[in-house]
Amino acid sequence: MIPHPLLAESFLHAWLVPPEATVEPWLYIATAVVAMTITAVSKGGFGGGVGIVSVPLMLQVAPYQFVVGMWLPVLIACDIATIHRYPKEWSPRAFVKLAPGVLLGIALTTWFLSGIDPQAPPAELKHQEAWLKLGVALIAFVFVALQFRPKKQDAASAEPWRPSWLASTPIGFLAGVTTMIAHAAGTIVTMFFLPMKLDQRVFVGTTGRFFFTFNTLKIPFFVAIGFMTLATFKQALWLMLLAPLGVGFGSWLNRRLSASRFIQLIYLFLVLACLKLVYDWWKAVMS
């Protein structure tokens, strides 16, 4: 029997599963679908912050450089779908002061990541990747810890925050660094926007445009250091096509599922994934 062309190995590795995958094809595909769905659902219905889980999950099934390069077009597709659902609700003034710091963080982190030599001996590359995985895990652990910080009792009655350039620049810098290392600026950006007390739809529309703007600006930087290539784009295409469905599902789920219940489940996924990253780091440095 002649195999169906969609099941041919050449198609599988050209479009769905990268040769660099560290697990069986079915497990890679399942993990990618779960990671994309969490990201899209969080952007479309629960705020983009919990999408931080996507990179730690994908690092369980593929190398660091491939994951961060391949995931960027997926994020942009989710951002576009989010903007489509919030076409007029946004506030450009809310994030304009973040821009200089974000750009500085992106530029400096690009310089740091450019020091990774893909032609280095395998043992050295494994060691570098282990430390990057540890960095991703630490960023994620800080994210979870921040969610449980004490809330001010008078926060609801306080006046909307109007950030100064002095306060905005270092926050933007942190967002630029974390978005380059692990696509993980969601928490920082959310914490920056929330005190402004934007309308709920304006808040979602503004975050969607913020991430679309700076994720798009990251493309030439990722291309320059070799993280994003034609091959990684091809591997991302099928997930990009699924992104609008995920965002739409998030919007639908928002009306039927408690946001707190959804976020608690994501925290569990995130902590387990990061514990595995720390374990991988420990094995690498001890070997």
NORSUL-V549349 format. One record per helix or strand of 2 or more residues. SS is the DSSP state (@ for helix, = for strand). FROM is the first residue (numbers start at 1). TO is the last residue. Records with the same first field share a line. If there is no record, write none. Layout:
# NORSUL-V549349
SS->FROM-TO + FROM-TO
This chain:
# NORSUL-V549349
@->5-7 + 9-16 + 25-46 + 48-58 + 64-85 + 92-96 + 99-113 + 122-147 + 165-182 + 186-194 + 200-224 + 230-254 + 259-286
